[in-house]
Amino acid sequence: MHYDVKQKLNKIDSQQYRNLKVPEIDWKLNEAIGLFIKNVAEPKLKEKLEFEISHRVVDDIRTIVVNDESLTLSKLPTNDYLAELPSDYLYYIGMGDIKIKKGGCEVFAERTFERTHGEDPQSDIFQKSSFIWREVNLRFYDKGIKIFTSDEFEVIYASLEYIKKPAFVHNAQDYQGGTYKSFDGTNLVGSMDCDLPSETHSEIVDIAVAMITGELMIPDYQIKKDKLVYNQIN
Protein backbone atom coordinates (compact mmCIF):
# COMPACT_ATOMS: atom_id res chain seq x y z
CA MET A 1 0.00 0.00 0.00
CA HIS A 2 2.97 2.34 0.67
CA TYR A 3 4.35 1.62 -2.78
CA ASP A 4 0.91 2.13 -4.31
CA VAL A 5 0.57 5.53 -2.60
CA LYS A 6 3.92 6.67 -4.02
CA GLN A 7 3.16 5.26 -7.46
CA LYS A 8 -0.20 7.01 -7.65
CA LEU A 9 1.41 10.23 -6.53
CA ASN A 10 3.99 9.83 -9.29
CA LYS A 11 6.60 10.40 -6.61
CA ILE A 12 8.91 7.46 -7.19
CA ASP A 13 12.31 8.81 -8.30
CA SER A 14 10.74 12.25 -8.57
CA GLN A 15 11.92 15.43 -6.85
CA GLN A 16 8.90 17.48 -7.87
CA TYR A 17 7.45 17.21 -4.37
CA ARG A 18 9.10 16.42 -1.07
CA ASN A 19 9.13 12.74 -0.20
CA LEU A 20 6.55 11.85 2.40
CA LYS A 21 7.89 10.18 5.52
CA VAL A 22 6.70 6.73 6.58
CA PRO A 23 4.62 8.04 9.53
CA GLU A 24 2.93 10.57 7.22
CA ILE A 25 1.89 7.88 4.74
CA ASP A 26 0.78 5.65 7.61
CA TRP A 27 -1.36 8.45 9.03
CA LYS A 28 -3.06 9.11 5.70
CA LEU A 29 -3.68 5.41 5.07
CA ASN A 30 -5.35 5.04 8.46
CA GLU A 31 -7.39 8.18 7.88
CA ALA A 32 -8.45 6.75 4.52
CA ILE A 33 -9.40 3.43 6.13
CA GLY A 34 -11.61 5.30 8.59
CA LEU A 35 -13.32 7.24 5.81
CA PHE A 36 -13.79 4.08 3.75
CA ILE A 37 -15.48 2.27 6.66
CA LYS A 38 -17.74 5.24 7.41
CA ASN A 39 -18.77 5.49 3.78
CA VAL A 40 -19.58 1.79 3.55
CA ALA A 41 -20.96 1.05 6.99
CA GLU A 42 -22.23 4.16 8.71
CA PRO A 43 -23.08 7.04 6.38
CA LYS A 44 -24.85 9.75 8.38
CA LEU A 45 -27.40 10.52 5.67
CA LYS A 46 -28.64 6.96 5.20
CA GLU A 47 -31.64 5.37 6.89
CA LYS A 48 -29.91 2.03 7.35
CA LEU A 49 -26.44 0.56 7.30
CA GLU A 50 -24.96 1.00 3.84
CA PHE A 51 -23.21 -2.36 3.97
CA GLU A 52 -26.58 -4.16 4.01
CA ILE A 53 -27.63 -2.70 0.64
CA SER A 54 -25.69 -5.17 -1.52
CA HIS A 55 -23.39 -8.12 -1.09
CA ARG A 56 -20.50 -6.18 -2.59
CA VAL A 57 -20.47 -3.74 0.29
CA VAL A 58 -20.94 -6.61 2.75
CA ASP A 59 -17.78 -8.14 1.31
CA ASP A 60 -15.91 -4.83 1.57
CA ILE A 61 -15.90 -4.93 5.38
CA ARG A 62 -16.62 -8.59 6.15
CA THR A 63 -13.30 -9.02 7.98
CA ILE A 64 -14.19 -6.47 10.67
CA VAL A 65 -17.79 -7.57 11.26
CA VAL A 66 -18.18 -9.42 14.58
CA ASN A 67 -21.18 -11.66 15.15
CA ASP A 68 -22.62 -12.89 18.45
CA GLU A 69 -19.91 -11.45 20.70
CA SER A 70 -20.70 -12.28 24.34
CA LEU A 71 -20.92 -9.17 26.54
CA THR A 72 -19.86 -8.72 30.16
CA LEU A 73 -22.92 -8.09 32.33
CA SER A 74 -23.21 -6.33 35.67
CA LYS A 75 -26.29 -5.59 37.76
CA LEU A 76 -27.14 -1.95 38.42
CA PRO A 77 -28.66 -0.57 41.65
CA THR A 78 -31.98 -0.22 39.78
CA ASN A 79 -31.94 -4.00 39.11
CA ASP A 80 -31.40 -3.25 35.44
CA TYR A 81 -28.22 -4.52 33.77
CA LEU A 82 -25.20 -2.96 32.11
CA ALA A 83 -23.71 -4.75 29.12
CA GLU A 84 -20.19 -3.42 28.51
CA LEU A 85 -19.21 -2.68 24.93
CA PRO A 86 -16.13 -4.56 23.63
CA SER A 87 -12.88 -2.58 23.63
CA ASP A 88 -12.68 -2.83 19.82
CA TYR A 89 -16.29 -1.67 19.29
CA LEU A 90 -16.74 0.87 16.48
CA TYR A 91 -20.28 0.75 15.04
CA TYR A 92 -23.46 -0.99 16.14
CA ILE A 93 -25.16 -3.52 13.87
CA GLY A 94 -27.65 -5.14 16.22
CA MET A 95 -28.15 -7.17 19.34
CA GLY A 96 -27.52 -10.88 19.21
CA ASP A 97 -29.17 -13.14 21.79
CA ILE A 98 -30.42 -11.95 25.17
CA LYS A 99 -31.28 -14.69 27.64
CA ILE A 100 -33.50 -13.73 30.57
CA LYS A 101 -34.47 -15.65 33.68
CA LYS A 102 -37.37 -15.55 36.10
CA GLY A 103 -37.46 -18.09 38.88
CA GLY A 104 -36.35 -21.37 37.35
CA CYS A 105 -37.42 -20.44 33.83
CA GLU A 106 -34.90 -19.25 31.23
CA VAL A 107 -35.92 -17.93 27.80
CA PHE A 108 -34.43 -15.89 24.97
CA ALA A 109 -35.90 -12.47 24.32
CA GLU A 110 -37.82 -12.45 21.04
CA ARG A 111 -37.81 -8.69 20.54
CA THR A 112 -35.49 -5.91 21.63
CA PHE A 113 -36.26 -2.21 21.40
CA GLU A 114 -33.59 0.48 21.33
CA ARG A 115 -34.96 3.41 23.32
CA THR A 116 -33.73 6.97 23.09
CA HIS A 117 -32.96 9.14 26.10
CA GLY A 118 -36.11 11.14 25.49
CA GLU A 119 -38.32 8.09 25.92
CA ASP A 120 -39.63 6.59 29.16
CA PRO A 121 -41.11 3.26 28.02
CA GLN A 122 -40.68 1.69 31.45
CA SER A 123 -43.51 3.84 32.80
CA ASP A 124 -45.91 2.45 30.18
CA ILE A 125 -47.39 -0.97 30.92
CA PHE A 126 -47.66 -1.66 27.18
CA GLN A 127 -44.05 -0.69 26.34
CA LYS A 128 -41.96 -1.76 29.31
CA SER A 129 -39.70 -4.81 29.26
CA SER A 130 -41.70 -7.99 29.82
CA PHE A 131 -40.66 -11.53 30.65
CA ILE A 132 -44.05 -12.88 29.60
CA TRP A 133 -43.90 -11.23 26.18
CA ARG A 134 -40.13 -11.76 25.94
CA GLU A 135 -39.57 -8.12 25.10
CA VAL A 136 -36.57 -6.14 26.33
CA ASN A 137 -35.85 -2.41 26.20
CA LEU A 138 -32.28 -1.18 25.63
CA ARG A 139 -30.58 2.16 25.84
CA PHE A 140 -27.04 3.12 24.78
CA TYR A 141 -25.02 5.44 26.98
CA ASP A 142 -21.39 6.21 27.78
CA LYS A 143 -20.78 3.05 29.83
CA GLY A 144 -22.37 0.63 27.39
CA ILE A 145 -25.87 -0.78 26.87
CA LYS A 146 -28.46 -0.55 29.62
CA ILE A 147 -30.87 -3.50 29.61
CA PHE A 148 -34.13 -2.72 31.38
CA THR A 149 -35.70 -5.56 33.40
CA SER A 150 -38.84 -3.90 34.80
CA ASP A 151 -37.59 -5.41 38.08
CA GLU A 152 -39.15 -8.75 37.12
CA PHE A 153 -36.34 -10.85 35.61
CA GLU A 154 -32.57 -11.37 35.47
CA VAL A 155 -30.36 -11.05 32.41
CA ILE A 156 -27.96 -13.99 32.26
CA TYR A 157 -26.55 -13.62 28.74
CA ALA A 158 -26.32 -10.95 26.06
CA SER A 159 -24.42 -10.81 22.79
CA LEU A 160 -23.77 -8.15 20.19
CA GLU A 161 -23.18 -7.82 16.44
CA TYR A 162 -20.93 -4.90 15.57
CA ILE A 163 -18.20 -3.49 13.36
CA LYS A 164 -14.86 -3.49 15.14
CA LYS A 165 -12.09 -0.92 14.96
CA PRO A 166 -9.62 -1.74 12.20
CA ALA A 167 -5.98 -2.40 12.98
CA PHE A 168 -3.67 0.62 12.90
CA VAL A 169 -1.78 0.16 9.65
CA HIS A 170 1.92 1.05 9.73
CA ASN A 171 5.25 0.39 8.08
CA ALA A 172 7.55 1.30 10.96
CA GLN A 173 10.21 -1.16 9.80
CA ASP A 174 11.01 1.14 6.86
CA TYR A 175 11.40 4.23 9.03
CA GLN A 176 14.71 5.35 10.50
CA GLY A 177 15.72 2.93 13.22
CA GLY A 178 12.87 0.59 12.29
CA THR A 179 10.46 2.18 14.77
CA TYR A 180 8.53 5.31 15.62
CA LYS A 181 6.07 6.43 18.27
CA SER A 182 2.41 6.90 17.32
CA PHE A 183 0.29 9.80 18.55
CA ASP A 184 -1.09 7.75 21.43
CA GLY A 185 2.44 6.98 22.63
CA THR A 186 2.68 3.42 21.29
CA ASN A 187 6.10 2.38 20.04
CA LEU A 188 5.51 0.87 16.63
CA VAL A 189 7.90 -1.74 15.25
CA GLY A 190 7.80 -4.05 12.25
CA SER A 191 4.67 -3.56 10.18
CA MET A 192 0.91 -4.03 10.35
CA ASP A 193 -1.10 -4.76 7.22
CA CYS A 194 -4.62 -3.55 6.59
CA ASP A 195 -7.14 -6.06 7.95
CA LEU A 196 -9.83 -5.14 5.45
CA PRO A 197 -10.17 -7.47 2.44
CA SER A 198 -7.35 -7.11 -0.08
CA GLU A 199 -9.75 -6.05 -2.85
CA THR A 200 -10.45 -2.82 -0.92
CA HIS A 201 -6.81 -1.78 -0.57
CA SER A 202 -6.53 -0.02 -3.92
CA GLU A 203 -9.63 2.07 -3.22
CA ILE A 204 -8.32 2.94 0.25
CA VAL A 205 -5.05 4.08 -1.33
CA ASP A 206 -7.06 6.19 -3.79
CA ILE A 207 -8.72 7.95 -0.84
CA ALA A 208 -5.36 8.54 0.83
CA VAL A 209 -3.83 9.86 -2.39
CA ALA A 210 -6.79 12.20 -3.00
CA MET A 211 -6.34 13.67 0.49
CA ILE A 212 -2.57 14.05 0.02
CA THR A 213 -2.84 15.66 -3.40
CA GLY A 214 -5.46 18.06 -2.09
CA GLU A 215 -3.30 19.09 0.86
CA LEU A 216 -0.16 19.45 -1.28
CA MET A 217 -2.17 21.20 -4.01
CA ILE A 218 -0.93 18.79 -6.65
CA PRO A 219 -2.46 19.72 -10.04
CA ASP A 220 -4.20 16.39 -10.73
CA TYR A 221 -6.20 16.47 -7.49
CA GLN A 222 -9.51 16.78 -9.37
CA ILE A 223 -8.69 13.72 -11.51
CA LYS A 224 -8.04 11.64 -8.40
CA LYS A 225 -11.21 12.96 -6.74
CA ASP A 226 -13.26 12.08 -9.84
CA LYS A 227 -11.85 8.54 -9.71
CA LEU A 228 -13.13 8.15 -6.15
CA VAL A 229 -16.62 9.28 -7.19
CA TYR A 230 -16.58 6.81 -10.08
CA ASN A 231 -15.60 3.96 -7.75
CA GLN A 232 -18.53 4.78 -5.44
CA ILE A 233 -21.18 4.49 -8.16
CA ASN A 234 -19.78 1.49 -10.07
N, C-alpha and C positions, 0 to 999 in steps of 0.2 A: 504493500500500500504506500510506503514511503517512496519507492521508486516510481510508482504510478503518479503520485502527486507531482514529483519533479518532472516527469515526462510530460504530463498535461500542462505544466507551467512553462514548458519549453526551457527549462533552466539547466538541464544537464549540459555541462561544458559551455555554459553561457555566462557571460559577465554583465549581461544587460541589467540584471537586478541582483541585489545582494543575495547570497545563498542563505536560505532559512536554516536555522539550527534545529537539531533533532527535537528538543523540547517544544519548539514552536510548531513543527509539523505534527507532533503528538497532540498538542493542545487543539489544533484545528481538526484533526481527525476525530478526536473525542467529542468536540463540539458538533461536528457533522453527524456523528452517530446519534447524539441526542436529538438533533433536529429530524433525522431520518425516522427515529422511533416515534417521535411526537406526530409526525406527518402521517405515519402508517397507523399508529395505534390510538392516539388520543388527540385528534384535531379538535380545537375548541369550538369550531363552528358546525360540528356534525352532531346529529341526534343520537348516534350510536357509534360504537367502536368501529373505526375504519377497517381494521383488519378482519372484520367479520363479513365485509361486503363481497369479497371474492377469495377464491383459494390462493390466488397469487399473493395477495397481501398477507394471508395466513402464513404462507411459506416464508415470506420475507422476515418474519420475526419468530418463527416457530421455536428457535433454539433458546429463546429467553421467556417463553411462556411456561409457567409452572401450574400444574394441575393438582388439586386435592392435597395441598400442603397443610399438614396438621398444625394448629395454632395452640400456643400456650394460653391456658385459661386461668383466671383468678377471680375469686368472688369479691364483689364490692359490698360496702356497708349497706347498700340498698337491697341486697340479695340479687341484684342483677350481676352480670358477668362481664369481665373485660377479656377480649381476645387480642393478644399482642400481635402487631403486624411483624412479619419477618424482616430481618435487618436488610435484606436485599430487595424489599418491596419498592416498586416504582409506580405502577398503575393497576387499578382495580379492574378485574374482569367480572367476577361474581363469587358468591359464596359457594362452597362445596357442600358437604354434608354437615348438618347440625343434629347431634343426638341429644335428646332431652329425657329426663327421668322424673317420675313422680311415684313415690312409694317404691314398689318393686317392679314397676312397669317402665320399660325403656322403648322409645320410639324415635324415628327420624322425623324432623320437621319437614312438612310437605311444601310449605310456602314461607319465604322470608320477605320482609318488607323493609327497604332502606328508608328511614325517616329522617327528615331534615330537622335542623335545630329550631325551626319555627313551628314544628308540629308537636302536639301532645297527645298521641294516640293512646297512651296508657290510661288516660282519663275517660276514654270512650269504651264502653263495654263491647261494642261491635268491632273495634279496631285494635284493642290491646292484645298482647301475646296470649296465646291460649294453648294449653296442653291438649285439651279435648279436640280442638280443630287443627292441632299441629301447625300453628302459625306463630312465627317469631318476628318481633320487631328488632331492627338494628339501627345503630347510629354511629357514624364515623366521627372521631374527634382526635385530639393531638396524641393521646396515649394508645389509640388503636380502635377497635370496634366494640361498642357497648351492645351487649345482648340483653334485651329486656325479658324478664321472667314473669312479670305480674305477680311475683312472690308466691307462685304456685308450683314451680318445678325447678329442677337443677339442670345445668348444662354440663354434660360430661364429655362432649367431643365437638369440635368445630374445625372445619377445613376451609381453605381459600384457594381460588384460582386468580392468578395475577401475572403481570408482566414484571420481571425482575430487572434490577439495574444491570446494565451491560458491564463487562470487564473494562477497566481503564487500559486502553491500548497504548503501548509505548515501545520504543526501540532504543532503550537506554544503553544497550551494548555497543551501539555505534556512536555514542556521545563520548566526549573526552573523559578518559578514566573508566569508561564502561558503566557509569552510573550518574544519576542526578536526583535531586530532591524535588518531589512534586509540591504543588501549592498547599496540600494538607500536611506536609512534613514527612511524607513517606519516602524512604530511600529506594529508588527504583533501580533494579539491576536486570541484566538479561533483556528479555523482550516479552511482550504479551500481545498475542494476536487478537483480532476482532472475533468475538464469539457469536456474531450474527452469521447467517449462512453465507458461504463464499460468493454466491451469485449476487449478493447485495453490495459487495465491497467496491466494485467499480462505481456504483451510483453514490456511495458514501464519499468516495474520493472526489467525484464530481462536485458534491456539495462543498467539501473542504476547499477545493480549488476555486470555486466561485466566490467563496468568502475571502480567500487570500487575494485573488485578482482584484476584487472590489476594494479591499483595504489598501493594496499597493497601487491602485489605479492603473492596472495593466490594461492596455487598449482593448483586448479581446474579451473583456468582462461580460459584455452583453451577449456575445456568442455562447459563452459558458453558461450564462443564466438561461438563455433560450434552450440549451440542451437539457437543463434540469426540468424546465416546464414540459418539454417534449416527453421526457421519461415518465413524468407523472400522469400523462394522459394516454400513454401507449403501453 
